[in-house]
Amino acid sequence: MPMFAYVGRTRGGQAISGEMDAANRDAVVAQLRKQQILATTVKQKARDIQFSLPGLGGGVKDKDIAVFTRQFATMIDAGLPLVQCLEILSTQQVNKVFKKALQDIRQDVEGGSTFANALKRQPKIFNQLYTNMVEAGEAGGILDTILNRLAAYIEKTITLKRRIKSAMIYPSVIVTVAITVVVFLLMFVIPTFKSMFEGFGATLPLPTQIVLEASRLTRDYWYIFAAVLLGSVVGIRYYYKTPNGRKVIDSLLLKAPVFGDLIRKVAVAKFTRTLGTLISSGVAILDGLEITARTAGNKVVEEAVMRTRASISEGKTIAEPLKASKVFPPMVVSMIAVGEQTGALDAMLSKIADFYDDEVDVAVANLTSLLEPMLMVFLGIVIGGVVIAMYLPIFKLITVLK
């Protein structure tokens, strides 16, 4: 729909201006009349031409949603009307995708829709967890409280993601640099040694022969290696999108010797934080488990949670099927069982989430301290091995000359 800029006056005579999406000028005037605003000027704005590439700059970041949620909760708590809150927040929004979504939500609310239903029409921005919690907040008359909980949940999730990224950056950079250096040596440095060794007239040491052959293969067939690497990455990503492939890969990740423990702790922290937030907000336990399973991020954990949901619908407790799944640590299962027995499951889940947030911090620190010497040894063996292999014939020649 086209965008219109308007200027008008309220019933009290106060000047007001803004922007609105509408089918035509008359629709803008009619909408302003409903808000008891007399339109004096309504002009259609020229649309900005936007260029975007797939996957670049077109989405809404978690940080944007967290800031919006926190500000929205503050405004609602201060007594501002829902529509006015949405108008203010959409006006100050820098992200154009998010701005357009908020304007559409405001129009839906003005048209008589509930806030939760308006959010459900923006599934790419607001997930099922968000909309269900808002729906529970609207029904219970505690929307500001729910929004504050949502903001806290999103902020903790962002922090958790940041910790994982920080743990992955260091080894990724080291391995990338190592591969780049080795490829550079094989393609541009080793061939100069080869021409020099050809004049020796003696049999080269085995390590030197291996490195020279590797250099030849890299120079002559680099495009094949590149195609195999690219094909492997694309193949794994495609396989991961299949139900069975995702289950196999996620299962292997949980069993990985170095990263498996960290991935498990992250999964437990996310599961308990999500379910605890939903239950404390008034979402039914079955709905909460379904939402938690869909946002788990790991197929093995998702299936374990869905089995738990099926067991609860048959009258069992949460702890029993979680224990049988063998995905969650015994301590977590025991604490959940205590929470069920005492009627304080949401509080117990929050405590477990806080505990495992700290455990993730410790695991990240341990992982970094463990990877540092391993990566140094890796660099020494790979790069040092190539250099030594190239100097072995020189050392042999010096020995013969003596």
PyMOL commands that set and color helices and strands:
alter all, ss='L'
color gray80, all
select helices_A, chain A and resi 25-34+62-77+82-91+96-110+115-120+128-140+143-197+206-241+243-255+260-280+285-294+299-313+319-325+330-342+345-401
alter helices_A, ss='H'
color red, helices_A
select strands_A, chain A and resi 3-10+15-21+37-45
alter strands_A, ss='S'
color yellow, strands_A
deselect
rebuild
show_as cartoon
